[in-house]
Amino acid sequence: MNVHLTPQSEKLLQEQLAQGVYCSPEEVIERALENLASVPAFSARPKTLAEAVAHIRESRKGVRLGGIKLRDLIREGRKN
């Protein structure tokens, strides 16, 4: 596989190689891809609309406004 780098990507790659931590461009790219795969936002992305909605509903459980109504917060925001 051939990969064509943008000038910015090439600059970043050269900077990583100049630090002396990595021996080759392949090693830099492999490490970056390993790090990317470990980030939940990229590896566990919902695949369907229903899954996305379920994820949003699950995420908001337990999130409270301290007894303040959302409508009151909106009104307060408009005052400023």
C-alpha atoms as an extended CHARMM CRD file, in Angstrom:
* protein
*
        80  EXT
         1         1  MET       CA              0.0000000000        0.0000000000        0.0000000000  PROA      1               0.0000000000
         2         2  ASN       CA              1.2520000000        3.4550000000       -0.8520000000  PROA      2               0.0000000000
         3         3  VAL       CA              0.2890000000        6.4340000000        1.2750000000  PROA      3               0.0000000000
         4         4  HSD       CA              0.5450000000       10.0000000000        0.0130000000  PROA      4               0.0000000000
         5         5  LEU       CA              1.1440000000       12.5210000000        2.7810000000  PROA      5               0.0000000000
         6         6  THR       CA              0.0510000000       16.1280000000        2.8130000000  PROA      6               0.0000000000
         7         7  PRO       CA              2.8060000000       18.6640000000        3.4640000000  PROA      7               0.0000000000
         8         8  GLN       CA              1.5380000000       19.0510000000        7.0520000000  PROA      8               0.0000000000
         9         9  SER       CA              1.5320000000       15.2870000000        7.6230000000  PROA      9               0.0000000000
        10        10  GLU       CA              5.0290000000       14.9900000000        6.2180000000  PROA      10              0.0000000000
        11        11  LYS       CA              6.2190000000       17.7730000000        8.5110000000  PROA      11              0.0000000000
        12        12  LEU       CA              4.7070000000       16.0460000000       11.5590000000  PROA      12              0.0000000000
        13        13  LEU       CA              6.2700000000       12.7460000000       10.5440000000  PROA      13              0.0000000000
        14        14  GLN       CA              9.6870000000       14.3470000000       10.1390000000  PROA      14              0.0000000000
        15        15  GLU       CA              9.3610000000       15.9730000000       13.5680000000  PROA      15              0.0000000000
        16        16  GLN       CA              8.6250000000       12.6020000000       15.1630000000  PROA      16              0.0000000000
        17        17  LEU       CA             11.6040000000       10.9920000000       13.4190000000  PROA      17              0.0000000000
        18        18  ALA       CA             13.8740000000       13.8800000000       14.4550000000  PROA      18              0.0000000000
        19        19  GLN       CA             13.1130000000       13.2060000000       18.1270000000  PROA      19              0.0000000000
        20        20  GLY       CA             14.8910000000        9.8720000000       17.7580000000  PROA      20              0.0000000000
        21        21  VAL       CA             12.2080000000        7.8000000000       19.4900000000  PROA      21              0.0000000000
        22        22  TYR       CA             11.1730000000        5.9990000000       16.3000000000  PROA      22              0.0000000000
        23        23  CYS       CA             13.4330000000        4.3530000000       13.7460000000  PROA      23              0.0000000000
        24        24  SER       CA             11.2200000000        4.4990000000       10.6670000000  PROA      24              0.0000000000
        25        25  PRO       CA              8.1550000000        6.2530000000        9.2360000000  PROA      25              0.0000000000
        26        26  GLU       CA              6.3050000000        2.9380000000        9.3830000000  PROA      26              0.0000000000
        27        27  GLU       CA              6.8910000000        2.7250000000       13.1350000000  PROA      27              0.0000000000
        28        28  VAL       CA              5.5370000000        6.2610000000       13.6630000000  PROA      28              0.0000000000
        29        29  ILE       CA              2.4090000000        5.5030000000       11.6430000000  PROA      29              0.0000000000
        30        30  GLU       CA              1.8760000000        2.1530000000       13.3500000000  PROA      30              0.0000000000
        31        31  ARG       CA              2.0720000000        3.7460000000       16.8060000000  PROA      31              0.0000000000
        32        32  ALA       CA             -0.3390000000        6.5110000000       15.7490000000  PROA      32              0.0000000000
        33        33  LEU       CA             -2.8380000000        3.9620000000       14.4360000000  PROA      33              0.0000000000
        34        34  GLU       CA             -2.5770000000        1.9150000000       17.6490000000  PROA      34              0.0000000000
        35        35  ASN       CA             -3.3170000000        5.0400000000       19.6860000000  PROA      35              0.0000000000
        36        36  LEU       CA             -6.2200000000        5.9490000000       17.4220000000  PROA      36              0.0000000000
        37        37  ALA       CA             -7.7220000000        2.4710000000       17.7740000000  PROA      37              0.0000000000
        38        38  SER       CA             -7.6610000000        2.7630000000       21.5660000000  PROA      38              0.0000000000
        39        39  VAL       CA             -9.8140000000        5.9200000000       21.5760000000  PROA      39              0.0000000000
        40        40  PRO       CA            -13.4610000000        4.9370000000       22.2300000000  PROA      40              0.0000000000
        41        41  ALA       CA            -14.8760000000        7.6300000000       19.9420000000  PROA      41              0.0000000000
        42        42  PHE       CA            -13.2870000000        5.9210000000       16.9600000000  PROA      42              0.0000000000
        43        43  SER       CA            -13.4280000000        2.2700000000       17.9120000000  PROA      43              0.0000000000
        44        44  ALA       CA            -16.9520000000        2.1410000000       19.4090000000  PROA      44              0.0000000000
        45        45  ARG       CA            -18.8610000000        4.5090000000       17.1570000000  PROA      45              0.0000000000
        46        46  PRO       CA            -22.6240000000        3.6830000000       16.9160000000  PROA      46              0.0000000000
        47        47  LYS       CA            -23.4440000000        2.1790000000       13.5410000000  PROA      47              0.0000000000
        48        48  THR       CA            -27.1390000000        2.9800000000       13.2000000000  PROA      48              0.0000000000
        49        49  LEU       CA            -29.4570000000        5.8150000000       14.1360000000  PROA      49              0.0000000000
        50        50  ALA       CA            -31.1870000000        3.6120000000       16.7100000000  PROA      50              0.0000000000
        51        51  GLU       CA            -27.8370000000        2.7800000000       18.3360000000  PROA      51              0.0000000000
        52        52  ALA       CA            -26.9030000000        6.4740000000       18.4080000000  PROA      52              0.0000000000
        53        53  VAL       CA            -30.2020000000        7.3980000000       20.0730000000  PROA      53              0.0000000000
        54        54  ALA       CA            -29.7780000000        4.6030000000       22.6190000000  PROA      54              0.0000000000
        55        55  HSD       CA            -26.2510000000        5.8230000000       23.3460000000  PROA      55              0.0000000000
        56        56  ILE       CA            -27.4520000000        9.4080000000       23.9020000000  PROA      56              0.0000000000
        57        57  ARG       CA            -30.2500000000        8.2530000000       26.2130000000  PROA      57              0.0000000000
        58        58  GLU       CA            -27.8390000000        6.0840000000       28.1980000000  PROA      58              0.0000000000
        59        59  SER       CA            -25.2910000000        8.9240000000       28.4360000000  PROA      59              0.0000000000
        60        60  ARG       CA            -27.7520000000       11.3890000000       29.9100000000  PROA      60              0.0000000000
        61        61  LYS       CA            -28.8800000000        9.1010000000       32.7400000000  PROA      61              0.0000000000
        62        62  GLY       CA            -27.9520000000       10.6140000000       36.0680000000  PROA      62              0.0000000000
        63        63  VAL       CA            -27.2650000000       14.0610000000       34.5900000000  PROA      63              0.0000000000
        64        64  ARG       CA            -29.2110000000       16.6050000000       36.6170000000  PROA      64              0.0000000000
        65        65  LEU       CA            -29.5400000000       20.3780000000       36.6410000000  PROA      65              0.0000000000
        66        66  GLY       CA            -29.6820000000       20.6390000000       40.4220000000  PROA      66              0.0000000000
        67        67  GLY       CA            -33.4480000000       21.1150000000       40.5620000000  PROA      67              0.0000000000
        68        68  ILE       CA            -33.4100000000       23.9810000000       38.0400000000  PROA      68              0.0000000000
        69        69  LYS       CA            -35.7260000000       23.6120000000       35.0820000000  PROA      69              0.0000000000
        70        70  LEU       CA            -34.1890000000       23.7700000000       31.6350000000  PROA      70              0.0000000000
        71        71  ARG       CA            -36.6890000000       26.4740000000       30.6830000000  PROA      71              0.0000000000
        72        72  ASP       CA            -35.4190000000       28.6360000000       33.5690000000  PROA      72              0.0000000000
        73        73  LEU       CA            -31.8320000000       28.1970000000       32.3810000000  PROA      73              0.0000000000
        74        74  ILE       CA            -32.8330000000       29.2990000000       28.8900000000  PROA      74              0.0000000000
        75        75  ARG       CA            -34.5570000000       32.4030000000       30.2660000000  PROA      75              0.0000000000
        76        76  GLU       CA            -31.5050000000       33.2030000000       32.4010000000  PROA      76              0.0000000000
        77        77  GLY       CA            -29.2750000000       32.9010000000       29.3560000000  PROA      77              0.0000000000
        78        78  ARG       CA            -31.4220000000       35.3520000000       27.3990000000  PROA      78              0.0000000000
        79        79  LYS       CA            -31.1080000000       37.9950000000       30.1510000000  PROA      79              0.0000000000
        80        80  ASN       CA            -27.3680000000       38.3720000000       29.5480000000  PROA      80              0.0000000000
